[in-house]
Amino acid sequence: AKILMEALKKRSRRWWGVAYISLLSGCRLGETLGLSIFDIDLKNQFIKVKGKTGRRFVAIGELGVTILEEALTERNNIALFKQKNYQPEEPEIIEFVSKHTGIVPSWVIRLFLADVDLANKRVYNRKKAKYHSIAHPEVFKIFEEKCKKYEHNLVWANKYGKKIPSSAASGTFMRTVNDCGCNAPN
């Protein structure tokens, strides 16, 4: 298990974190992927698991807290504008936002959920390391809808803020198992 976890950590920090929390808590994969931010208590180092066997509270320790803090940081890196084959799916909206914020289109499509500050009506441009005002009411509405659409409470989510299906782990996990020689023929 130690060899497998170390190899998984090198291959994918996300799946290592999910696997570690699952092993530590006894959660099924779907239960771990379904953890919401309201199910974790980092200060007291425990998680609340809702599963087939009912609800239970599980201690996670310092490493569990570190893993969950990393996952919470990562969840802010959700892309606001979808792309297909490196092309934005909403080019006219990208151009409109660019025109009214001063952020070039190629950086508008790189905006993450964490870059938008609706309370102060501004958006952070990581390329220029500065905030741009969201003065135009239609641009504000676009950002408001995007943030609401991708807003989620999951600890682990895909880049669009949706729940990761349990089946997504199989490829990464099986490649890691094979790399470790865990299923080598006798």
C-alpha positions in Angstrom: 0.0 0.0 0.0 2.9 2.4 0.8 4.6 1.8 -2.6 1.3 2.2 -4.4 0.4 5.5 -2.5 3.9 6.9 -3.2 3.6 6.0 -6.9 0.1 7.5 -7.1 1.4 10.7 -5.4 4.0 11.1 -8.2 1.4 10.4 -10.9 -1.5 12.6 -9.7 -1.7 14.7 -6.5 -5.4 14.8 -6.9 -6.0 11.1 -7.0 -3.4 10.5 -4.3 -5.4 12.9 -2.1 -8.6 11.2 -2.9 -7.1 7.8 -2.3 -5.5 8.9 1.0 -8.8 10.3 2.3 -10.6 7.2 1.2 -8.2 4.9 3.0 -8.0 7.0 6.1 -11.8 7.4 6.4 -13.0 4.0 5.0 -15.1 5.9 2.5 -16.0 4.5 -0.9 -14.6 6.4 -3.8 -18.0 8.0 -4.6 -18.4 9.1 -1.0 -14.9 10.8 -1.1 -15.6 12.5 -4.4 -18.9 13.6 -3.0 -17.4 15.4 0.0 -18.6 19.0 0.2 -16.9 21.9 1.9 -19.5 21.7 4.6 -18.5 18.1 5.3 -15.0 19.0 6.5 -13.8 20.6 9.7 -10.1 21.4 9.2 -9.7 23.0 12.6 -10.9 19.9 14.5 -9.4 17.6 11.8 -12.5 15.5 10.9 -14.8 14.9 8.0 -18.5 14.1 8.0 -19.2 11.2 5.6 -22.7 10.6 4.2 -22.9 7.1 2.7 -24.8 3.9 2.4 -24.2 3.1 6.1 -25.5 6.4 7.3 -23.6 9.5 8.5 -20.4 9.2 10.4 -17.6 11.5 11.6 -14.0 10.5 10.8 -10.8 11.9 12.2 -8.3 12.8 9.3 -5.2 14.0 11.1 -2.7 16.6 10.0 -1.9 15.0 6.6 -5.6 14.8 5.9 -6.0 18.5 6.6 -3.0 19.3 4.3 -4.6 17.2 1.5 -8.0 18.9 1.9 -6.4 22.4 2.1 -4.7 21.7 -1.2 -7.9 20.4 -2.8 -9.8 23.5 -1.6 -7.1 25.7 -3.2 -7.4 23.7 -6.5 -11.2 24.0 -6.6 -10.8 27.7 -7.2 -9.0 26.9 -10.5 -12.3 26.2 -12.4 -12.3 27.7 -15.9 -15.2 30.2 -16.4 -15.3 29.9 -20.2 -15.4 26.5 -21.9 -13.1 25.7 -24.7 -13.2 22.9 -27.3 -10.0 22.1 -29.2 -8.4 25.3 -27.7 -11.2 27.5 -29.2 -13.7 29.3 -26.9 -17.3 28.1 -27.2 -18.6 31.6 -26.8 -16.4 33.9 -28.9 -18.8 36.8 -29.1 -19.1 36.8 -25.2 -15.3 36.6 -24.9 -15.0 39.7 -27.3 -17.7 41.6 -25.4 -16.0 40.9 -22.0 -12.6 41.9 -23.4 -13.9 45.1 -24.9 -15.5 46.2 -21.6 -12.8 45.1 -19.1 -9.6 45.7 -21.1 -8.4 42.1 -20.8 -7.3 40.7 -24.1 -9.5 37.8 -25.4 -6.7 35.2 -25.0 -6.6 36.0 -21.3 -10.4 36.2 -20.8 -10.6 32.5 -21.7 -8.0 31.8 -19.0 -10.1 33.3 -16.2 -10.8 31.1 -13.3 -13.6 31.2 -10.7 -11.1 32.6 -8.2 -10.2 35.5 -10.4 -13.7 37.1 -10.2 -14.5 39.3 -7.2 -18.2 40.1 -7.7 -18.5 41.9 -4.3 -16.1 44.5 -5.5 -17.1 44.4 -9.2 -13.6 43.5 -10.4 -11.7 40.6 -12.1 -8.1 39.7 -11.7 -5.9 39.5 -14.7 -3.0 37.1 -13.8 -1.0 38.1 -16.9 -0.8 41.8 -15.8 -1.1 41.0 -12.1 -3.8 43.6 -11.7 -7.6 44.0 -11.2 -9.9 45.2 -13.9 -13.2 46.9 -13.1 -16.5 45.3 -14.1 -18.3 48.5 -14.8 -20.6 47.4 -17.6 -23.8 45.9 -16.2 -24.0 43.3 -19.0 -20.4 42.2 -18.3 -21.2 42.0 -14.6 -24.3 39.8 -15.4 -22.1 37.5 -17.5 -19.6 37.0 -14.7 -22.4 36.6 -12.2 -24.1 33.9 -14.3 -20.7 32.1 -14.9 -19.8 32.1 -11.2 -23.2 30.9 -10.2 -23.1 28.2 -12.9 -19.7 26.9 -11.8 -20.2 27.5 -8.1 -20.2 24.3 -6.2 -19.5 22.9 -2.8 -17.5 19.9 -3.8 -14.0 19.4 -2.4 -12.9 17.7 -5.6 -14.5 18.6 -8.9 -13.5 18.7 -12.6 -12.4 21.9 -14.2 -16.0 22.9 -14.9 -17.1 22.5 -11.2 -19.0 19.2 -11.7 -18.7 16.0 -9.7 -15.9 13.7 -10.9 -17.4 10.3 -11.7 -15.9 7.4 -9.9 -15.0 5.8 -13.2 -12.5 8.6 -13.9 -10.1 7.1 -11.3 -9.8 3.7 -13.0 -7.3 4.7 -15.7 -4.9 6.6 -13.4 -5.2 4.0 -10.6 -4.7 1.0 -12.9 -1.7 2.6 -14.7 -0.2 3.3 -11.2 -0.9 -0.3 -10.1 0.8 -1.7 -13.2 3.8 0.7 -12.9 4.3 -0.6 -9.3 4.1 -4.2 -10.4 1.3 -4.9 -8.0 -0.5 -7.1 -10.4 2.5 -8.8 -11.9 1.9 -12.4 -13.1 3.3 -15.1 -10.8 
